[in-house]
């Protein structure tokens, strides 16, 4: 990370001086907003102020801790089960969320997602920071559509806010343990302890999770490692005055698991198969063929944050400071299979991320028709990536290619909220973003010691952008409204450091969104949200398979496509049938297509080592197990964008045997999903059924539950990425089930 001491000192000094100045009145708090809530209403902070979800002119899904527990969702990947149009693909510790068809197609450090992820207001940069368990969560907010004004860069598809539990003045806690199929052990808990009544409190939360893998290595006399992860988080809340709150958080954790497996199930033909008749390839889901039993991807994480809120007569001044690190190592199979005579080659890519951020914002709470939010944001980060790291046959033949990207960004933003009448309100906002990225890199042949090598700077580029937002909202009744929102999003440019034959620059992508929606509570038992939307998407950053000038080997590189468009609509309704029964029905239709996407290529698996693969068009270029053929993707469906997704959940709360029996059943449906431009790697339409039964004896604090996930045992992709060399897929878990015991005090 470049020198940023002066920047940080100025920002922190400014925010701290602001925090120590001001009067002692209160802006609207989450507690005050909650007093206005009825059935189905949840207080959110999607606009950096506490509001009822129905009053926010943004399409969003809000999941409380109770919603997550009933659905037995324990990590970020499971959020898609309750959020139509959200897809969370996972490759080991890499997570690539897609929202309404907008997604990232490349993973790695300093490579940001198109759907921004925030934990307690702190941005989680890069695709390495999005996979984590949820042991102590208050709620999750999924904001759909570009969030370029308040959330800024890298939120072209939307944003996911994870809000963890804040220390309170009560002595309380929870401990939970579960055991399930594949020797799945999950232990989690939290404890809250007041230090001084109404002045200070601390909380500690953590989890430990391990399981055996559901993959089978078909190499003789072999096995594979499973997953093991743990984290501990400590939080301190301090109120030095009635109108000042300081919240400090620190979390450290480790995760180790099998990375994505190269090779979709095939008929046995591949480059290495032709060279070696003893070569073994998988032919069924959950089968792999690897040289070694150990294929771990290990990730070490540290997250530090500080939040200071000063409540003034006219509003709330907030400072949010964050610092995080990620350090990751992988072991992958470079020849995509097992060779009995030793032809197998491994490679060991590694990566790291460091990121510091500082935001200061002010949200007014004026008595009149006008209110506003103003803020500034600064961040400085560094990401390093070794995409090759080949353990070539023979002694001391390692090949290491390191590249590092330094990122520095600044933004200023503001929104104005104006009540034209008691029913009609307007919102106008604008954000200015500036970003600079510097790249350094080089190659090392043979082993090296003493830490990561230092390389000369290759180049530096900067970009800036204005992203506006405008909304009009009309209250049809006191509990229902219609709205129209126009917004823009901006994803910053990046150095294409995955290109091992020479780096180049990928320009920013931009998106324009038009959304018409309705939100309301119909009577006392029904809530209904509906929205129709249209996106114009230009210069989208996506993975190309190309043969670069002067090179004979095709590569998967990040480039800018021309344009795409997305049309769709969503509906989400909750119905309380009685005090004992309630249901939720939600669905999304997303028609996402590339308008212009030429001069790209597709990868086709080799079926004959000596002859072309039988495709029409230009002669294929071969590398590894795949051939590369020129392709025009204009008019094709966008990848990772199912046309239909839907979820249905039913809950029953039945008094039984001196306690309460809670029954939950849920159905998730997705239409077909393309993972390649031509649809060669394609997940057919599928449905999953989950269920949970929990019994809580009266006044005991104890809950005993049994659960089942994917009860129909559907074999579906949990993620996939395609390169010029091979296909890599990750299978989502098959049928799982188990028992859980929880105690609250």
HELIX and SHEET records of a PDB file:
HELIX    1   1 UNK A    5  UNK A   19  1                                  15    
HELIX    2   2 UNK A   30  UNK A   35  1                                   6    
HELIX    3   3 UNK A   53  UNK A   55  5                                   3    
HELIX    4   4 UNK A   65  UNK A   70  1                                   6    
HELIX    5   5 UNK A   76  UNK A   82  5                                   7    
HELIX    6   6 UNK A  127  UNK A  129  5                                   3    
HELIX    7   7 UNK A  271  UNK A  275  1                                   5    
SHEET    1   A 2 UNK A  43  UNK A  44  0                                        
SHEET    2   A 2 UNK A  51  UNK A  52 -1                                        
SHEET    1   B 5 UNK A  60  UNK A  64  0                                        
SHEET    2   B 5 UNK A 137  UNK A 144 -1                                        
SHEET    3   B 5 UNK A 158  UNK A 164 -1                                        
SHEET    4   B 5 UNK A 115  UNK A 119  1                                        
SHEET    5   B 5 UNK A 122  UNK A 123 -1                                        
SHEET    1   C 3 UNK A  86  UNK A  91  0                                        
SHEET    2   C 3 UNK A  94  UNK A  99 -1                                        
SHEET    3   C 3 UNK A 102  UNK A 103 -1                                        
SHEET    1   D25 UNK A 332  UNK A 333  0                                        
SHEET    2   D25 UNK A 346  UNK A 347 -1                                        
SHEET    3   D25 UNK A 390  UNK A 391 -1                                        
SHEET    4   D25 UNK A 398  UNK A 419 -1                                        
SHEET    5   D25 UNK A 370  UNK A 386 -1                                        
SHEET    6   D25 UNK A 350  UNK A 364 -1                                        
SHEET    7   D25 UNK A 315  UNK A 330 -1                                        
SHEET    8   D25 UNK A 296  UNK A 311 -1                                        
SHEET    9   D25 UNK A 244  UNK A 258 -1                                        
SHEET   10   D25 UNK A 227  UNK A 241 -1                                        
SHEET   11   D25 UNK A 200  UNK A 211 -1                                        
SHEET   12   D25 UNK A 184  UNK A 196 -1                                        
SHEET   13   D25 UNK A 172  UNK A 180 -1                                        
SHEET   14   D25 UNK A 736  UNK A 744 -1                                        
SHEET   15   D25 UNK A 702  UNK A 709 -1                                        
SHEET   16   D25 UNK A 686  UNK A 697 -1                                        
SHEET   17   D25 UNK A 659  UNK A 670 -1                                        
SHEET   18   D25 UNK A 644  UNK A 656 -1                                        
SHEET   19   D25 UNK A 581  UNK A 596 -1                                        
SHEET   20   D25 UNK A 563  UNK A 576 -1                                        
SHEET   21   D25 UNK A 526  UNK A 538 -1                                        
SHEET   22   D25 UNK A 509  UNK A 522 -1                                        
SHEET   23   D25 UNK A 480  UNK A 491 -1                                        
SHEET   24   D25 UNK A 457  UNK A 477 -1                                        
SHEET   25   D25 UNK A 424  UNK A 445 -1                                        
SHEET    1   E 2 UNK A 216  UNK A 217  0                                        
SHEET    2   E 2 UNK A 287  UNK A 288  1                                        
SHEET    1   F 3 UNK A 261  UNK A 262  0                                        
SHEET    2   F 3 UNK A 727  UNK A 731 -1                                        
SHEET    3   F 3 UNK A 717  UNK A 722 -1                                        
SHEET    1   G 2 UNK A 494  UNK A 495  0                                        
SHEET    2   G 2 UNK A 505  UNK A 506 -1                                        
SHEET    1   H 2 UNK A 541  UNK A 546  0                                        
SHEET    2   H 2 UNK A 555  UNK A 560 -1                                        
SHEET    1   I 3 UNK A 600  UNK A 605  0                                        
SHEET    2   I 3 UNK A 626  UNK A 631 -1                                        
SHEET    3   I 3 UNK A 621  UNK A 623 -1                                        
SHEET    1   J 2 UNK A 673  UNK A 674  0                                        
SHEET    2   J 2 UNK A 682  UNK A 683 -1                                        
END                                                                             
